[in-house]
């Protein structure tokens, strides 16, 4: 018998809920509400949800925990930089060449694809990405 699934959401930990609220609601402009356990219910554009929960021994994720789809990667990265957020989380390598703004434009991906990574106040990795999402 299959499990009946009626919904879904993702979650990740943070070390400071107030800083997370300020960052996700204030800096990124994403809907945030109080949630069970003192965490945050983050409502993403398109209807997805993420639960950010407090964890006193939080260790930042070393992988991307959230991908935010944007219409223009250059404009998104410029806005992040204007807000004082760095997009040079990963180093440029031969396998993943990044431009001077930390944007990865995979030559094997469809035209228009671009991706850049940054961190939230808890050190979790987030990306902004544009272009075909089924690539």
Phi and psi in radians as a Rosetta constraint file:
Dihedral C 1 N 2 CA 2 C 2 CIRCULARHARMONIC -1.438 0.35
Dihedral N 2 CA 2 C 2 N 3 CIRCULARHARMONIC 2.612 0.35
Dihedral C 2 N 3 CA 3 C 3 CIRCULARHARMONIC -1.291 0.35
Dihedral N 3 CA 3 C 3 N 4 CIRCULARHARMONIC 2.331 0.35
Dihedral C 3 N 4 CA 4 C 4 CIRCULARHARMONIC -1.404 0.35
Dihedral N 4 CA 4 C 4 N 5 CIRCULARHARMONIC 2.041 0.35
Dihedral C 4 N 5 CA 5 C 5 CIRCULARHARMONIC -1.856 0.35
Dihedral N 5 CA 5 C 5 N 6 CIRCULARHARMONIC 2.191 0.35
Dihedral C 5 N 6 CA 6 C 6 CIRCULARHARMONIC -1.972 0.35
Dihedral N 6 CA 6 C 6 N 7 CIRCULARHARMONIC 0.007 0.35
Dihedral C 6 N 7 CA 7 C 7 CIRCULARHARMONIC 3.110 0.35
Dihedral N 7 CA 7 C 7 N 8 CIRCULARHARMONIC 3.142 0.35
Dihedral C 7 N 8 CA 8 C 8 CIRCULARHARMONIC -2.808 0.35
Dihedral N 8 CA 8 C 8 N 9 CIRCULARHARMONIC 2.744 0.35
Dihedral C 8 N 9 CA 9 C 9 CIRCULARHARMONIC -2.780 0.35
Dihedral N 9 CA 9 C 9 N 10 CIRCULARHARMONIC 2.783 0.35
Dihedral C 9 N 10 CA 10 C 10 CIRCULARHARMONIC -1.848 0.35
Dihedral N 10 CA 10 C 10 N 11 CIRCULARHARMONIC 2.926 0.35
Dihedral C 10 N 11 CA 11 C 11 CIRCULARHARMONIC -2.633 0.35
Dihedral N 11 CA 11 C 11 N 12 CIRCULARHARMONIC 2.750 0.35
Dihedral C 11 N 12 CA 12 C 12 CIRCULARHARMONIC -2.720 0.35
Dihedral N 12 CA 12 C 12 N 13 CIRCULARHARMONIC 2.789 0.35
Dihedral C 12 N 13 CA 13 C 13 CIRCULARHARMONIC -1.619 0.35
Dihedral N 13 CA 13 C 13 N 14 CIRCULARHARMONIC 2.756 0.35
Dihedral C 13 N 14 CA 14 C 14 CIRCULARHARMONIC -2.389 0.35
Dihedral N 14 CA 14 C 14 N 15 CIRCULARHARMONIC 2.733 0.35
Dihedral C 14 N 15 CA 15 C 15 CIRCULARHARMONIC -1.664 0.35
Dihedral N 15 CA 15 C 15 N 16 CIRCULARHARMONIC -0.207 0.35
Dihedral C 15 N 16 CA 16 C 16 CIRCULARHARMONIC -2.588 0.35
Dihedral N 16 CA 16 C 16 N 17 CIRCULARHARMONIC 1.825 0.35
Dihedral C 16 N 17 CA 17 C 17 CIRCULARHARMONIC -1.106 0.35
Dihedral N 17 CA 17 C 17 N 18 CIRCULARHARMONIC -0.683 0.35
Dihedral C 17 N 18 CA 18 C 18 CIRCULARHARMONIC -1.117 0.35
Dihedral N 18 CA 18 C 18 N 19 CIRCULARHARMONIC -0.765 0.35
Dihedral C 18 N 19 CA 19 C 19 CIRCULARHARMONIC -1.111 0.35
Dihedral N 19 CA 19 C 19 N 20 CIRCULARHARMONIC -0.683 0.35
Dihedral C 19 N 20 CA 20 C 20 CIRCULARHARMONIC -1.110 0.35
Dihedral N 20 CA 20 C 20 N 21 CIRCULARHARMONIC -0.764 0.35
Dihedral C 20 N 21 CA 21 C 21 CIRCULARHARMONIC -1.052 0.35
Dihedral N 21 CA 21 C 21 N 22 CIRCULARHARMONIC -0.822 0.35
Dihedral C 21 N 22 CA 22 C 22 CIRCULARHARMONIC -1.058 0.35
Dihedral N 22 CA 22 C 22 N 23 CIRCULARHARMONIC -0.717 0.35
Dihedral C 22 N 23 CA 23 C 23 CIRCULARHARMONIC -1.205 0.35
Dihedral N 23 CA 23 C 23 N 24 CIRCULARHARMONIC -0.934 0.35
Dihedral C 23 N 24 CA 24 C 24 CIRCULARHARMONIC -1.222 0.35
Dihedral N 24 CA 24 C 24 N 25 CIRCULARHARMONIC -0.728 0.35
Dihedral C 24 N 25 CA 25 C 25 CIRCULARHARMONIC -1.434 0.35
Dihedral N 25 CA 25 C 25 N 26 CIRCULARHARMONIC -0.874 0.35
Dihedral C 25 N 26 CA 26 C 26 CIRCULARHARMONIC -1.350 0.35
Dihedral N 26 CA 26 C 26 N 27 CIRCULARHARMONIC -0.936 0.35
Dihedral C 26 N 27 CA 27 C 27 CIRCULARHARMONIC -1.326 0.35
Dihedral N 27 CA 27 C 27 N 28 CIRCULARHARMONIC -0.821 0.35
Dihedral C 27 N 28 CA 28 C 28 CIRCULARHARMONIC -1.603 0.35
Dihedral N 28 CA 28 C 28 N 29 CIRCULARHARMONIC -0.265 0.35
Dihedral C 28 N 29 CA 29 C 29 CIRCULARHARMONIC 1.262 0.35
Dihedral N 29 CA 29 C 29 N 30 CIRCULARHARMONIC 0.517 0.35
Dihedral C 29 N 30 CA 30 C 30 CIRCULARHARMONIC -1.701 0.35
Dihedral N 30 CA 30 C 30 N 31 CIRCULARHARMONIC 2.543 0.35
Dihedral C 30 N 31 CA 31 C 31 CIRCULARHARMONIC -1.151 0.35
Dihedral N 31 CA 31 C 31 N 32 CIRCULARHARMONIC 2.263 0.35
Dihedral C 31 N 32 CA 32 C 32 CIRCULARHARMONIC -2.332 0.35
Dihedral N 32 CA 32 C 32 N 33 CIRCULARHARMONIC 2.381 0.35
Dihedral C 32 N 33 CA 33 C 33 CIRCULARHARMONIC -2.384 0.35
Dihedral N 33 CA 33 C 33 N 34 CIRCULARHARMONIC 2.713 0.35
Dihedral C 33 N 34 CA 34 C 34 CIRCULARHARMONIC -1.088 0.35
Dihedral N 34 CA 34 C 34 N 35 CIRCULARHARMONIC 2.553 0.35
Dihedral C 34 N 35 CA 35 C 35 CIRCULARHARMONIC -2.425 0.35
Dihedral N 35 CA 35 C 35 N 36 CIRCULARHARMONIC 3.009 0.35
Dihedral C 35 N 36 CA 36 C 36 CIRCULARHARMONIC -0.955 0.35
Dihedral N 36 CA 36 C 36 N 37 CIRCULARHARMONIC 2.639 0.35
Dihedral C 36 N 37 CA 37 C 37 CIRCULARHARMONIC 1.216 0.35
Dihedral N 37 CA 37 C 37 N 38 CIRCULARHARMONIC 0.270 0.35
Dihedral C 37 N 38 CA 38 C 38 CIRCULARHARMONIC 1.376 0.35
Dihedral N 38 CA 38 C 38 N 39 CIRCULARHARMONIC 0.188 0.35
Dihedral C 38 N 39 CA 39 C 39 CIRCULARHARMONIC -1.586 0.35
Dihedral N 39 CA 39 C 39 N 40 CIRCULARHARMONIC -2.929 0.35
Dihedral C 39 N 40 CA 40 C 40 CIRCULARHARMONIC -2.157 0.35
Dihedral N 40 CA 40 C 40 N 41 CIRCULARHARMONIC 2.370 0.35
Dihedral C 40 N 41 CA 41 C 41 CIRCULARHARMONIC -1.700 0.35
Dihedral N 41 CA 41 C 41 N 42 CIRCULARHARMONIC 1.925 0.35
Dihedral C 41 N 42 CA 42 C 42 CIRCULARHARMONIC -1.745 0.35
Dihedral N 42 CA 42 C 42 N 43 CIRCULARHARMONIC 2.063 0.35
Dihedral C 42 N 43 CA 43 C 43 CIRCULARHARMONIC -1.708 0.35
Dihedral N 43 CA 43 C 43 N 44 CIRCULARHARMONIC 2.065 0.35
Dihedral C 43 N 44 CA 44 C 44 CIRCULARHARMONIC -1.569 0.35
Dihedral N 44 CA 44 C 44 N 45 CIRCULARHARMONIC 2.666 0.35
Dihedral C 44 N 45 CA 45 C 45 CIRCULARHARMONIC -0.981 0.35
Dihedral N 45 CA 45 C 45 N 46 CIRCULARHARMONIC 2.394 0.35
Dihedral C 45 N 46 CA 46 C 46 CIRCULARHARMONIC 1.664 0.35
Dihedral N 46 CA 46 C 46 N 47 CIRCULARHARMONIC -0.131 0.35
Dihedral C 46 N 47 CA 47 C 47 CIRCULARHARMONIC 1.733 0.35
Dihedral N 47 CA 47 C 47 N 48 CIRCULARHARMONIC -0.117 0.35
Dihedral C 47 N 48 CA 48 C 48 CIRCULARHARMONIC -1.183 0.35
Dihedral N 48 CA 48 C 48 N 49 CIRCULARHARMONIC 2.805 0.35
Dihedral C 48 N 49 CA 49 C 49 CIRCULARHARMONIC -2.323 0.35
Dihedral N 49 CA 49 C 49 N 50 CIRCULARHARMONIC 2.585 0.35
Dihedral C 49 N 50 CA 50 C 50 CIRCULARHARMONIC -2.336 0.35
Dihedral N 50 CA 50 C 50 N 51 CIRCULARHARMONIC 2.404 0.35
Dihedral C 50 N 51 CA 51 C 51 CIRCULARHARMONIC -1.826 0.35
Dihedral N 51 CA 51 C 51 N 52 CIRCULARHARMONIC 2.060 0.35
Dihedral C 51 N 52 CA 52 C 52 CIRCULARHARMONIC -1.756 0.35
Dihedral N 52 CA 52 C 52 N 53 CIRCULARHARMONIC 2.007 0.35
Dihedral C 52 N 53 CA 53 C 53 CIRCULARHARMONIC -1.945 0.35
Dihedral N 53 CA 53 C 53 N 54 CIRCULARHARMONIC 2.547 0.35
Dihedral C 53 N 54 CA 54 C 54 CIRCULARHARMONIC -1.286 0.35
Dihedral N 54 CA 54 C 54 N 55 CIRCULARHARMONIC 2.449 0.35
Dihedral C 54 N 55 CA 55 C 55 CIRCULARHARMONIC -2.535 0.35
Dihedral N 55 CA 55 C 55 N 56 CIRCULARHARMONIC 2.024 0.35
Dihedral C 55 N 56 CA 56 C 56 CIRCULARHARMONIC -1.120 0.35
Dihedral N 56 CA 56 C 56 N 57 CIRCULARHARMONIC -0.531 0.35
Dihedral C 56 N 57 CA 57 C 57 CIRCULARHARMONIC -1.844 0.35
Dihedral N 57 CA 57 C 57 N 58 CIRCULARHARMONIC 0.633 0.35
Dihedral C 57 N 58 CA 58 C 58 CIRCULARHARMONIC -0.918 0.35
Dihedral N 58 CA 58 C 58 N 59 CIRCULARHARMONIC 2.369 0.35
Dihedral C 58 N 59 CA 59 C 59 CIRCULARHARMONIC -2.153 0.35
Dihedral N 59 CA 59 C 59 N 60 CIRCULARHARMONIC 2.140 0.35
Dihedral C 59 N 60 CA 60 C 60 CIRCULARHARMONIC -1.014 0.35
Dihedral N 60 CA 60 C 60 N 61 CIRCULARHARMONIC 2.491 0.35
Dihedral C 60 N 61 CA 61 C 61 CIRCULARHARMONIC -1.159 0.35
Dihedral N 61 CA 61 C 61 N 62 CIRCULARHARMONIC 2.463 0.35
Dihedral C 61 N 62 CA 62 C 62 CIRCULARHARMONIC -1.687 0.35
Dihedral N 62 CA 62 C 62 N 63 CIRCULARHARMONIC 0.040 0.35
Dihedral C 62 N 63 CA 63 C 63 CIRCULARHARMONIC -2.069 0.35
Dihedral N 63 CA 63 C 63 N 64 CIRCULARHARMONIC 2.941 0.35
Dihedral C 63 N 64 CA 64 C 64 CIRCULARHARMONIC -1.241 0.35
Dihedral N 64 CA 64 C 64 N 65 CIRCULARHARMONIC 2.136 0.35
Dihedral C 64 N 65 CA 65 C 65 CIRCULARHARMONIC -1.690 0.35
Dihedral N 65 CA 65 C 65 N 66 CIRCULARHARMONIC -0.305 0.35
Dihedral C 65 N 66 CA 66 C 66 CIRCULARHARMONIC -2.670 0.35
Dihedral N 66 CA 66 C 66 N 67 CIRCULARHARMONIC 2.293 0.35
Dihedral C 66 N 67 CA 67 C 67 CIRCULARHARMONIC -1.984 0.35
Dihedral N 67 CA 67 C 67 N 68 CIRCULARHARMONIC 2.138 0.35
Dihedral C 67 N 68 CA 68 C 68 CIRCULARHARMONIC -1.856 0.35
Dihedral N 68 CA 68 C 68 N 69 CIRCULARHARMONIC 2.046 0.35
Dihedral C 68 N 69 CA 69 C 69 CIRCULARHARMONIC -1.407 0.35
Dihedral N 69 CA 69 C 69 N 70 CIRCULARHARMONIC 2.244 0.35
Dihedral C 69 N 70 CA 70 C 70 CIRCULARHARMONIC -2.197 0.35
Dihedral N 70 CA 70 C 70 N 71 CIRCULARHARMONIC 2.672 0.35
Dihedral C 70 N 71 CA 71 C 71 CIRCULARHARMONIC -1.314 0.35
Dihedral N 71 CA 71 C 71 N 72 CIRCULARHARMONIC -0.453 0.35
Dihedral C 71 N 72 CA 72 C 72 CIRCULARHARMONIC -2.486 0.35
Dihedral N 72 CA 72 C 72 N 73 CIRCULARHARMONIC 1.880 0.35
Dihedral C 72 N 73 CA 73 C 73 CIRCULARHARMONIC -1.099 0.35
Dihedral N 73 CA 73 C 73 N 74 CIRCULARHARMONIC -0.689 0.35
Dihedral C 73 N 74 CA 74 C 74 CIRCULARHARMONIC -1.096 0.35
Dihedral N 74 CA 74 C 74 N 75 CIRCULARHARMONIC -0.783 0.35
Dihedral C 74 N 75 CA 75 C 75 CIRCULARHARMONIC -1.171 0.35
Dihedral N 75 CA 75 C 75 N 76 CIRCULARHARMONIC -0.683 0.35
Dihedral C 75 N 76 CA 76 C 76 CIRCULARHARMONIC -1.109 0.35
Dihedral N 76 CA 76 C 76 N 77 CIRCULARHARMONIC -0.801 0.35
Dihedral C 76 N 77 CA 77 C 77 CIRCULARHARMONIC -1.137 0.35
Dihedral N 77 CA 77 C 77 N 78 CIRCULARHARMONIC -0.700 0.35
Dihedral C 77 N 78 CA 78 C 78 CIRCULARHARMONIC -1.066 0.35
Dihedral N 78 CA 78 C 78 N 79 CIRCULARHARMONIC -0.721 0.35
Dihedral C 78 N 79 CA 79 C 79 CIRCULARHARMONIC -1.118 0.35
Dihedral N 79 CA 79 C 79 N 80 CIRCULARHARMONIC -0.739 0.35
Dihedral C 79 N 80 CA 80 C 80 CIRCULARHARMONIC -1.071 0.35
Dihedral N 80 CA 80 C 80 N 81 CIRCULARHARMONIC -0.776 0.35
Dihedral C 80 N 81 CA 81 C 81 CIRCULARHARMONIC -1.093 0.35
Dihedral N 81 CA 81 C 81 N 82 CIRCULARHARMONIC -0.706 0.35
Dihedral C 81 N 82 CA 82 C 82 CIRCULARHARMONIC -1.070 0.35
Dihedral N 82 CA 82 C 82 N 83 CIRCULARHARMONIC -0.521 0.35
Dihedral C 82 N 83 CA 83 C 83 CIRCULARHARMONIC -1.515 0.35
Dihedral N 83 CA 83 C 83 N 84 CIRCULARHARMONIC 0.074 0.35
Dihedral C 83 N 84 CA 84 C 84 CIRCULARHARMONIC 1.445 0.35
Dihedral N 84 CA 84 C 84 N 85 CIRCULARHARMONIC 0.301 0.35
Dihedral C 84 N 85 CA 85 C 85 CIRCULARHARMONIC -1.749 0.35
Dihedral N 85 CA 85 C 85 N 86 CIRCULARHARMONIC 2.195 0.35
Dihedral C 85 N 86 CA 86 C 86 CIRCULARHARMONIC -1.433 0.35
Dihedral N 86 CA 86 C 86 N 87 CIRCULARHARMONIC 2.503 0.35
Dihedral C 86 N 87 CA 87 C 87 CIRCULARHARMONIC -2.087 0.35
Dihedral N 87 CA 87 C 87 N 88 CIRCULARHARMONIC 0.687 0.35
Dihedral C 87 N 88 CA 88 C 88 CIRCULARHARMONIC -2.107 0.35
Dihedral N 88 CA 88 C 88 N 89 CIRCULARHARMONIC 0.714 0.35
Dihedral C 88 N 89 CA 89 C 89 CIRCULARHARMONIC -1.062 0.35
Dihedral N 89 CA 89 C 89 N 90 CIRCULARHARMONIC -0.802 0.35
Dihedral C 89 N 90 CA 90 C 90 CIRCULARHARMONIC -1.707 0.35
Dihedral N 90 CA 90 C 90 N 91 CIRCULARHARMONIC 2.558 0.35
Dihedral C 90 N 91 CA 91 C 91 CIRCULARHARMONIC -1.376 0.35
Dihedral N 91 CA 91 C 91 N 92 CIRCULARHARMONIC 2.635 0.35
Dihedral C 91 N 92 CA 92 C 92 CIRCULARHARMONIC -1.270 0.35
Dihedral N 92 CA 92 C 92 N 93 CIRCULARHARMONIC 2.296 0.35
Dihedral C 92 N 93 CA 93 C 93 CIRCULARHARMONIC -2.302 0.35
Dihedral N 93 CA 93 C 93 N 94 CIRCULARHARMONIC 3.002 0.35
Dihedral C 93 N 94 CA 94 C 94 CIRCULARHARMONIC -1.095 0.35
Dihedral N 94 CA 94 C 94 N 95 CIRCULARHARMONIC -0.656 0.35
Dihedral C 94 N 95 CA 95 C 95 CIRCULARHARMONIC -1.317 0.35
Dihedral N 95 CA 95 C 95 N 96 CIRCULARHARMONIC -0.501 0.35
Dihedral C 95 N 96 CA 96 C 96 CIRCULARHARMONIC -2.386 0.35
Dihedral N 96 CA 96 C 96 N 97 CIRCULARHARMONIC 1.341 0.35
Dihedral C 96 N 97 CA 97 C 97 CIRCULARHARMONIC -1.271 0.35
Dihedral N 97 CA 97 C 97 N 98 CIRCULARHARMONIC 2.257 0.35
Dihedral C 97 N 98 CA 98 C 98 CIRCULARHARMONIC -1.930 0.35
Dihedral N 98 CA 98 C 98 N 99 CIRCULARHARMONIC 2.557 0.35
Dihedral C 98 N 99 CA 99 C 99 CIRCULARHARMONIC -1.422 0.35
Dihedral N 99 CA 99 C 99 N 100 CIRCULARHARMONIC -3.043 0.35
Dihedral C 99 N 100 CA 100 C 100 CIRCULARHARMONIC -1.121 0.35
Dihedral N 100 CA 100 C 100 N 101 CIRCULARHARMONIC -0.268 0.35
Dihedral C 100 N 101 CA 101 C 101 CIRCULARHARMONIC -1.770 0.35
Dihedral N 101 CA 101 C 101 N 102 CIRCULARHARMONIC 0.114 0.35
Dihedral C 101 N 102 CA 102 C 102 CIRCULARHARMONIC 1.418 0.35
Dihedral N 102 CA 102 C 102 N 103 CIRCULARHARMONIC 0.347 0.35
Dihedral C 102 N 103 CA 103 C 103 CIRCULARHARMONIC -1.677 0.35
Dihedral N 103 CA 103 C 103 N 104 CIRCULARHARMONIC 2.269 0.35
Dihedral C 103 N 104 CA 104 C 104 CIRCULARHARMONIC -1.678 0.35
Dihedral N 104 CA 104 C 104 N 105 CIRCULARHARMONIC 2.149 0.35
Dihedral C 104 N 105 CA 105 C 105 CIRCULARHARMONIC -2.119 0.35
Dihedral N 105 CA 105 C 105 N 106 CIRCULARHARMONIC 1.631 0.35
Dihedral C 105 N 106 CA 106 C 106 CIRCULARHARMONIC -1.141 0.35
Dihedral N 106 CA 106 C 106 N 107 CIRCULARHARMONIC 2.040 0.35
Dihedral C 106 N 107 CA 107 C 107 CIRCULARHARMONIC -1.140 0.35
Dihedral N 107 CA 107 C 107 N 108 CIRCULARHARMONIC -0.335 0.35
Dihedral C 107 N 108 CA 108 C 108 CIRCULARHARMONIC -1.500 0.35
Dihedral N 108 CA 108 C 108 N 109 CIRCULARHARMONIC -0.200 0.35
Dihedral C 108 N 109 CA 109 C 109 CIRCULARHARMONIC -1.478 0.35
Dihedral N 109 CA 109 C 109 N 110 CIRCULARHARMONIC 2.822 0.35
Dihedral C 109 N 110 CA 110 C 110 CIRCULARHARMONIC -1.028 0.35
Dihedral N 110 CA 110 C 110 N 111 CIRCULARHARMONIC 2.687 0.35
Dihedral C 110 N 111 CA 111 C 111 CIRCULARHARMONIC -0.942 0.35
Dihedral N 111 CA 111 C 111 N 112 CIRCULARHARMONIC 2.437 0.35
Dihedral C 111 N 112 CA 112 C 112 CIRCULARHARMONIC 1.693 0.35
Dihedral N 112 CA 112 C 112 N 113 CIRCULARHARMONIC -0.212 0.35
Dihedral C 112 N 113 CA 113 C 113 CIRCULARHARMONIC -1.213 0.35
Dihedral N 113 CA 113 C 113 N 114 CIRCULARHARMONIC 2.415 0.35
Dihedral C 113 N 114 CA 114 C 114 CIRCULARHARMONIC -2.775 0.35
Dihedral N 114 CA 114 C 114 N 115 CIRCULARHARMONIC 2.581 0.35
Dihedral C 114 N 115 CA 115 C 115 CIRCULARHARMONIC -2.608 0.35
Dihedral N 115 CA 115 C 115 N 116 CIRCULARHARMONIC 2.441 0.35
Dihedral C 115 N 116 CA 116 C 116 CIRCULARHARMONIC -2.461 0.35
Dihedral N 116 CA 116 C 116 N 117 CIRCULARHARMONIC 2.589 0.35
Dihedral C 116 N 117 CA 117 C 117 CIRCULARHARMONIC -2.027 0.35
Dihedral N 117 CA 117 C 117 N 118 CIRCULARHARMONIC 2.606 0.35
Dihedral C 117 N 118 CA 118 C 118 CIRCULARHARMONIC -2.630 0.35
Dihedral N 118 CA 118 C 118 N 119 CIRCULARHARMONIC 3.081 0.35
Dihedral C 118 N 119 CA 119 C 119 CIRCULARHARMONIC -2.049 0.35
Dihedral N 119 CA 119 C 119 N 120 CIRCULARHARMONIC 2.596 0.35
Dihedral C 119 N 120 CA 120 C 120 CIRCULARHARMONIC -1.455 0.35
Dihedral N 120 CA 120 C 120 N 121 CIRCULARHARMONIC 3.058 0.35
Dihedral C 120 N 121 CA 121 C 121 CIRCULARHARMONIC -1.049 0.35
Dihedral N 121 CA 121 C 121 N 122 CIRCULARHARMONIC -0.389 0.35
Dihedral C 121 N 122 CA 122 C 122 CIRCULARHARMONIC -1.526 0.35
Dihedral N 122 CA 122 C 122 N 123 CIRCULARHARMONIC -0.020 0.35
Dihedral C 122 N 123 CA 123 C 123 CIRCULARHARMONIC 1.548 0.35
Dihedral N 123 CA 123 C 123 N 124 CIRCULARHARMONIC 0.077 0.35
Dihedral C 123 N 124 CA 124 C 124 CIRCULARHARMONIC -1.262 0.35
Dihedral N 124 CA 124 C 124 N 125 CIRCULARHARMONIC 2.525 0.35
Dihedral C 124 N 125 CA 125 C 125 CIRCULARHARMONIC -1.517 0.35
Dihedral N 125 CA 125 C 125 N 126 CIRCULARHARMONIC 2.289 0.35
Dihedral C 125 N 126 CA 126 C 126 CIRCULARHARMONIC -2.237 0.35
Dihedral N 126 CA 126 C 126 N 127 CIRCULARHARMONIC 2.676 0.35
Dihedral C 126 N 127 CA 127 C 127 CIRCULARHARMONIC -2.220 0.35
Dihedral N 127 CA 127 C 127 N 128 CIRCULARHARMONIC 2.735 0.35
Dihedral C 127 N 128 CA 128 C 128 CIRCULARHARMONIC -1.947 0.35
Dihedral N 128 CA 128 C 128 N 129 CIRCULARHARMONIC 2.408 0.35
Dihedral C 128 N 129 CA 129 C 129 CIRCULARHARMONIC -2.489 0.35
Dihedral N 129 CA 129 C 129 N 130 CIRCULARHARMONIC 2.508 0.35
Dihedral C 129 N 130 CA 130 C 130 CIRCULARHARMONIC -2.403 0.35
Dihedral N 130 CA 130 C 130 N 131 CIRCULARHARMONIC 2.786 0.35
Dihedral C 130 N 131 CA 131 C 131 CIRCULARHARMONIC 1.833 0.35
Dihedral N 131 CA 131 C 131 N 132 CIRCULARHARMONIC -3.107 0.35
Dihedral C 131 N 132 CA 132 C 132 CIRCULARHARMONIC -1.011 0.35
Dihedral N 132 CA 132 C 132 N 133 CIRCULARHARMONIC 2.224 0.35
Dihedral C 132 N 133 CA 133 C 133 CIRCULARHARMONIC -1.547 0.35
Dihedral N 133 CA 133 C 133 N 134 CIRCULARHARMONIC -0.088 0.35
Dihedral C 133 N 134 CA 134 C 134 CIRCULARHARMONIC -1.793 0.35
Dihedral N 134 CA 134 C 134 N 135 CIRCULARHARMONIC 0.257 0.35
